[in-house]
Amino acid sequence: TGSGQQSVTGVEASDDANSYWRIRGKSDGSCQRGTPVKCGQAIRLTHVNTGKNLHTHHFPSPLSNNQEVSAFGDDGEGDDLDIWIVQCSGTYWEREDAVRFKHIGTEVFLSITGEQYGHPIRGQREVHGMPTANHHNYWKAMEGVFIKPSMDPAKHDEL
C-alpha cells in the first residue's frame, strides 16, 4: 500500500550502518560543510547508502495510518517535498540536542512510535509524519562526523 516509494524505517541500534543521513541545504540554497545548522533552518536529509532524500507526501502510512515517510530521488536530487525545518531550542542545533523536523510542504513532524513491520523487514519500526508535536517526534544524532565550525577570521588575533 502507499506510494510505492522506498520505506524509511527505524531500528534500536544507533550504530546501524544503514541509519546514516547527511544534512544538506535546500536545493536552491547552500549548506556549507562546517557551518552550524540554525534552529528554524530548512534542510534536506539524504540517506548516505542510497542517495535518496527523506520525503513525505499525502499518503497514509501502512501500519499507523499516519503520513507515509519515504526515501525519494536520485543522488540527493528530489523535489520540494524533501524539505524539513529543524526545530530546536537555541540558536543552533547542538550536537547533544534532541530536535524535531517539521515538513514544509505538509506540516507534519517526523515521528516514530511502536509499530513494527513483519516480513520482510521484521522488527523495524515505521517512521511516519504526525500532525502534532509530541514525545514521538524528538530525534538525536547518535554518531557521525561532526565538524567544528571554523574560527571567524575577523576575530582571529594571531599573526
Backbone as CSV, one residue per row, in Angstrom:
resi,resn,N_x,N_y,N_z,CA_x,CA_y,CA_z,C_x,C_y,C_z
1,THR,0.846,-1.194,0.000,0.000,0.000,0.000,0.878,1.240,0.000
2,GLY,0.267,2.389,-0.132,1.020,3.641,-0.111,1.512,4.034,-1.485
3,SER,2.568,4.836,-1.493,3.070,5.429,-2.731,3.906,4.487,-3.583
4,GLY,4.421,3.426,-2.996,5.319,2.535,-3.723,6.768,2.981,-3.662
5,GLN,7.040,4.089,-2.957,8.424,4.549,-2.792,9.102,3.739,-1.695
6,GLN,10.416,3.859,-1.608,11.200,3.113,-0.631,10.804,3.491,0.791
7,SER,10.551,2.491,1.631,10.173,2.732,3.026,11.350,3.264,3.828
8,VAL,11.035,4.083,4.819,12.027,4.532,5.794,11.617,3.906,7.116
9,THR,12.542,3.183,7.738,12.250,2.502,8.991,13.256,2.910,10.049
10,GLY,12.941,2.603,11.288,13.839,2.896,12.395,14.217,1.619,13.119
11,VAL,15.413,1.613,13.665,15.900,0.472,14.437,16.449,0.984,15.761
12,GLU,16.537,0.091,16.732,17.050,0.455,18.056,18.551,0.774,18.040
13,ALA,19.323,0.034,17.264,20.781,0.172,17.263,21.199,1.522,16.686
14,SER,21.985,2.273,17.443,22.423,3.587,16.971,23.593,3.489,15.999
15,ASP,24.222,2.321,15.907,25.384,2.178,15.029,25.080,1.363,13.777
16,ASP,23.818,1.266,13.400,23.429,0.565,12.184,23.916,1.377,10.981
17,ALA,24.757,0.778,10.160,25.348,1.487,9.020,24.307,1.962,8.007
18,ASN,23.102,1.418,8.052,22.059,1.833,7.126,21.215,2.975,7.709
19,SER,21.641,3.518,8.847,20.884,4.585,9.520,21.536,5.956,9.369
20,TYR,22.504,6.083,8.497,23.222,7.354,8.365,22.584,8.262,7.320
21,TRP,22.393,9.513,7.720,21.800,10.539,6.854,22.731,11.734,6.823
22,ARG,22.862,12.342,5.685,23.689,13.537,5.508,22.772,14.753,5.481
23,ILE,23.161,15.807,6.183,22.380,17.042,6.216,22.830,17.908,5.053
24,ARG,21.851,18.368,4.280,22.135,19.221,3.120,21.212,20.419,3.145
25,GLY,21.590,21.455,2.429,20.736,22.624,2.292,19.612,22.355,1.317
26,LYS,18.685,23.298,1.239,17.631,23.192,0.228,18.277,23.158,-1.146
27,SER,17.561,22.667,-2.134,18.140,22.544,-3.477,18.555,23.887,-4.059
28,ASP,17.899,24.978,-3.648,18.267,26.303,-4.149,19.119,27.093,-3.157
29,GLY,19.563,26.429,-2.102,20.377,27.108,-1.090,21.589,26.276,-0.738
30,SER,22.550,26.909,-0.138,23.767,26.175,0.195,23.766,25.797,1.670
31,CYS,24.521,24.791,1.964,24.737,24.341,3.332,26.199,23.923,3.365
32,GLN,27.058,24.875,3.669,28.492,24.637,3.582,28.981,23.780,4.744
33,ARG,29.847,22.841,4.451,30.409,21.953,5.460,31.063,22.781,6.568
34,GLY,30.737,22.425,7.815,31.318,23.114,8.961,30.491,24.293,9.447
35,THR,29.480,24.706,8.693,28.615,25.807,9.116,27.534,25.245,10.030
36,PRO,27.356,25.813,11.215,26.325,25.292,12.130,24.930,25.369,11.508
37,VAL,24.101,24.385,11.832,22.714,24.368,11.375,21.898,25.189,12.361
38,LYS,21.206,26.200,11.850,20.412,27.082,12.704,19.068,26.449,13.036
39,CYS,18.574,26.718,14.226,17.208,26.339,14.562,16.297,27.131,13.629
40,GLY,15.359,26.463,13.001,14.472,27.099,12.030,14.969,27.023,10.601
41,GLN,16.144,26.447,10.384,16.716,26.346,9.044,16.053,25.214,8.256
42,ALA,15.862,25.436,6.968,15.334,24.413,6.067,16.494,23.547,5.580
43,ILE,16.314,22.231,5.675,17.350,21.275,5.268,16.733,20.137,4.464
44,ARG,17.624,19.360,3.859,17.265,18.067,3.293,18.122,17.038,3.999
45,LEU,17.576,15.860,4.212,18.315,14.745,4.784,18.462,13.689,3.700
46,THR,19.697,13.396,3.320,19.974,12.451,2.238,20.580,11.183,2.824
47,HIS,19.970,10.050,2.513,20.447,8.759,3.009,21.809,8.454,2.391
48,VAL,22.783,8.174,3.250,24.160,8.001,2.787,24.287,6.821,1.820
49,ASN,23.678,5.686,2.120,23.858,4.494,1.281,23.107,4.534,-0.038
50,THR,21.940,5.182,-0.076,21.126,5.135,-1.300,21.104,6.442,-2.088
51,GLY,21.473,7.566,-1.454,21.420,8.866,-2.126,20.009,9.412,-2.254
52,LYS,19.048,8.792,-1.571,17.660,9.263,-1.618,17.384,10.202,-0.452
53,ASN,16.464,11.136,-0.664,16.128,12.131,0.358,14.953,11.677,1.215
54,LEU,14.972,12.106,2.469,13.834,11.889,3.356,12.683,12.717,2.821
55,HIS,11.537,12.091,2.627,10.454,12.664,1.828,9.120,12.305,2.477
56,THR,8.142,13.153,2.349,6.789,12.778,2.741,5.775,13.469,1.845
57,HIS,4.588,12.929,1.837,3.512,13.390,0.963,2.209,12.869,1.540
58,HIS,1.111,13.207,0.935,-0.204,12.847,1.487,-0.634,11.423,1.137
59,PHE,0.130,10.445,1.622,-0.247,9.042,1.534,-0.293,8.512,2.961
60,PRO,-1.233,7.665,3.296,-1.253,7.094,4.649,-0.121,6.084,4.821
61,SER,0.456,6.077,6.010,1.499,5.095,6.293,0.845,3.731,6.510
62,PRO,1.531,2.645,6.143,0.891,1.329,6.130,0.504,0.769,7.500
63,LEU,1.255,1.075,8.548,0.959,0.466,9.847,0.121,1.356,10.757
64,SER,0.492,2.618,10.902,-0.176,3.506,11.866,-1.265,4.365,11.236
65,ASN,-1.285,4.407,9.911,-2.216,5.267,9.172,-1.936,6.751,9.413
66,ASN,-0.715,7.069,9.843,-0.282,8.469,9.883,0.137,8.836,8.461
67,GLN,1.088,9.740,8.288,1.520,10.116,6.940,2.787,9.361,6.571
68,GLU,2.789,8.765,5.398,3.941,7.991,4.937,5.191,8.862,4.832
69,VAL,6.318,8.315,5.277,7.633,8.921,5.065,8.409,7.925,4.218
70,SER,9.034,8.420,3.167,9.741,7.543,2.245,11.098,8.134,1.896
71,ALA,11.848,7.363,1.106,13.121,7.825,0.560,12.884,8.048,-0.930
72,PHE,13.246,9.232,-1.422,12.857,9.630,-2.773,14.004,10.371,-3.464
73,GLY,14.059,10.238,-4.768,15.037,10.971,-5.573,16.245,10.112,-5.910
74,ASP,17.157,10.706,-6.649,18.376,10.021,-7.051,19.569,10.930,-6.829
75,ASP,20.612,10.380,-6.228,21.852,11.115,-5.971,21.597,12.443,-5.248
76,GLY,20.666,12.422,-4.283,20.383,13.609,-3.484,19.482,14.628,-4.139
77,GLU,19.014,14.344,-5.343,18.118,15.283,-6.027,16.717,14.703,-6.038
78,GLY,15.766,15.468,-5.491,14.385,15.018,-5.418,13.454,16.146,-5.801
79,ASP,12.613,16.582,-4.860,11.688,17.676,-5.133,11.415,18.486,-3.861
80,ASP,10.447,19.387,-3.917,10.143,20.267,-2.784,9.597,19.524,-1.575
81,LEU,9.182,18.290,-1.733,8.656,17.527,-0.599,9.765,16.823,0.186
82,ASP,11.012,17.215,-0.069,12.175,16.694,0.657,12.677,17.695,1.702
83,ILE,11.978,18.793,1.918,12.498,19.879,2.760,11.845,19.858,4.137
84,TRP,12.700,19.914,5.152,12.295,19.862,6.553,12.880,21.061,7.292
85,ILE,12.176,21.532,8.304,12.662,22.615,9.161,13.180,21.999,10.456
86,VAL,14.385,22.381,10.869,14.953,21.917,12.128,14.348,22.752,13.248
87,GLN,13.710,22.118,14.194,13.153,22.810,15.360,13.968,22.434,16.582
88,CYS,14.612,23.444,17.170,15.399,23.229,18.371,15.271,24.448,19.271
89,SER,15.855,24.381,20.458,15.581,25.404,21.464,16.534,26.593,21.463
90,GLY,17.703,26.459,20.934,18.669,27.552,20.969,18.780,28.261,19.631
91,THR,19.973,28.774,19.364,20.241,29.425,18.090,20.629,28.399,17.032
92,TYR,21.409,27.385,17.467,21.907,26.361,16.561,21.552,24.965,17.074
93,TRP,21.529,23.999,16.152,21.366,22.590,16.506,22.702,22.139,17.089
94,GLU,22.718,21.924,18.389,23.932,21.482,19.066,24.015,19.960,19.025
95,ARG,25.221,19.445,19.120,25.493,18.018,18.986,24.629,17.146,19.904
96,GLU,24.416,17.549,21.133,23.686,16.728,22.100,22.183,17.006,22.132
97,ASP,21.695,17.949,21.330,20.290,18.339,21.377,19.358,17.308,20.748
98,ALA,18.194,17.154,21.364,17.089,16.435,20.729,16.320,17.491,19.942
99,VAL,16.055,17.217,18.675,15.409,18.193,17.791,14.183,17.555,17.144
100,ARG,13.356,18.413,16.558,12.235,17.948,15.750,12.479,18.390,14.315
101,PHE,11.898,17.638,13.385,11.931,18.001,11.975,10.486,18.167,11.522
102,LYS,10.153,19.382,11.086,8.803,19.659,10.606,8.845,19.813,9.087
103,HIS,7.989,19.092,8.418,7.970,19.090,6.968,7.338,20.376,6.450
104,ILE,7.999,21.038,5.513,7.495,22.311,4.988,6.197,22.119,4.199
105,GLY,6.159,21.149,3.322,5.019,21.000,2.422,3.735,20.514,3.061
106,THR,3.838,19.648,4.077,2.634,19.059,4.669,2.480,19.377,6.155
107,GLU,3.480,20.009,6.748,3.463,20.462,8.145,3.353,19.348,9.172
108,VAL,3.783,18.132,8.834,3.827,17.052,9.818,5.218,17.005,10.448
109,PHE,5.294,16.349,11.598,6.559,16.153,12.297,7.057,14.741,12.031
110,LEU,8.346,14.614,11.735,8.964,13.309,11.548,8.854,12.555,12.868
111,SER,8.253,11.369,12.840,7.929,10.654,14.074,8.197,9.165,13.951
112,ILE,8.306,8.544,15.132,8.386,7.087,15.207,7.661,6.663,16.473
113,THR,6.822,5.659,16.342,6.120,5.129,17.504,6.488,3.651,17.615
114,GLY,5.623,2.822,18.045,5.988,1.429,18.282,5.621,0.446,17.195
115,GLU,4.965,0.889,16.123,4.521,-0.051,15.088,5.724,-0.695,14.395
116,GLN,5.732,-2.031,14.373,6.837,-2.761,13.760,6.353,-3.583,12.573
117,TYR,7.203,-3.614,11.563,6.913,-4.396,10.370,7.150,-5.881,10.632
118,GLY,6.489,-6.706,9.850,6.747,-8.143,9.846,7.662,-8.461,8.688
119,HIS,7.327,-9.471,7.932,8.123,-9.884,6.779,8.064,-8.817,5.687
120,PRO,9.083,-8.388,4.991,10.455,-8.895,5.036,11.380,-8.071,5.934
121,ILE,10.865,-7.073,6.628,11.737,-6.221,7.454,11.332,-6.319,8.923
122,ARG,11.224,-7.544,9.384,10.769,-7.849,10.740,11.538,-7.042,11.793
123,GLY,10.776,-6.451,12.718,11.376,-5.741,13.842,11.723,-4.296,13.563
124,GLN,11.690,-3.861,12.312,11.976,-2.459,12.018,10.710,-1.640,12.231
125,ARG,10.877,-0.450,12.783,9.736,0.391,13.122,9.378,1.349,12.000
126,GLU,8.099,1.615,11.909,7.608,2.545,10.899,7.968,3.981,11.283
127,VAL,8.587,4.697,10.368,8.821,6.136,10.508,7.704,6.804,9.719
128,HIS,7.073,7.810,10.321,5.923,8.437,9.688,5.839,9.905,10.086
129,GLY,4.889,10.621,9.524,4.644,12.013,9.869,3.397,12.123,10.728
130,MET,3.485,12.930,11.794,2.343,13.160,12.681,2.018,14.652,12.678
131,PRO,0.732,15.000,12.764,0.337,16.411,12.670,0.648,17.251,13.911
132,THR,0.927,16.617,15.039,1.179,17.376,16.272,2.551,17.073,16.844
133,ALA,3.104,18.081,17.510,4.383,17.910,18.203,4.123,17.129,19.490
134,ASN,4.907,16.070,19.706,4.776,15.267,20.922,6.081,14.515,21.174
135,HIS,6.088,13.640,22.170,7.324,12.931,22.523,7.764,11.911,21.477
136,HIS,6.925,11.600,20.505,7.290,10.652,19.446,8.104,11.300,18.329
137,ASN,8.261,12.632,18.362,8.973,13.255,17.251,10.221,14.020,17.660
138,TYR,10.903,13.543,18.693,12.235,14.056,19.028,13.285,13.127,18.436
139,TRP,14.317,13.724,17.848,15.406,12.966,17.233,16.731,13.491,17.764
140,LYS,17.697,12.586,17.863,19.011,12.973,18.357,20.082,12.279,17.512
141,ALA,21.088,13.036,17.108,22.218,12.453,16.380,23.023,11.614,17.366
142,MET,23.175,10.343,17.077,23.871,9.447,17.993,25.335,9.245,17.622
143,GLU,25.632,9.319,16.363,27.015,9.231,15.927,27.110,9.814,14.535
144,GLY,28.301,10.014,14.085,28.508,10.596,12.779,29.736,11.471,12.783
145,VAL,29.886,12.238,11.740,31.014,13.165,11.633,30.493,14.545,11.987
146,PHE,31.022,15.095,13.053,30.642,16.432,13.491,31.829,17.343,13.227
147,ILE,31.620,18.371,12.438,32.707,19.257,12.042,32.623,20.529,12.863
148,LYS,33.700,20.835,13.558,33.740,22.046,14.357,33.808,23.246,13.416
149,PRO,32.960,24.256,13.641,32.985,25.439,12.770,34.342,26.127,12.799
150,SER,34.716,26.696,11.678,35.964,27.450,11.589,35.863,28.710,12.420
151,MET,37.002,29.184,12.872,37.021,30.449,13.603,36.686,31.586,12.647
152,ASP,36.004,32.585,13.145,35.682,33.773,12.357,36.980,34.517,12.096
153,PRO,37.408,34.700,10.810,38.680,35.349,10.521,38.735,36.780,11.053
154,ALA,37.595,37.437,11.205,37.582,38.801,11.721,37.957,38.846,13.194
155,LYS,37.818,37.730,13.911,38.117,37.674,15.331,39.444,36.970,15.623
156,HIS,40.162,36.591,14.590,41.433,35.881,14.752,42.490,36.866,15.204
157,ASP,43.169,36.573,16.324,44.110,37.557,16.863,45.567,37.130,16.769
158,GLU,45.886,36.040,16.080,47.278,35.644,15.897,47.841,36.267,14.631
159,LEU,49.157,36.416,14.592,49.822,36.923,13.383,50.228,35.792,12.476
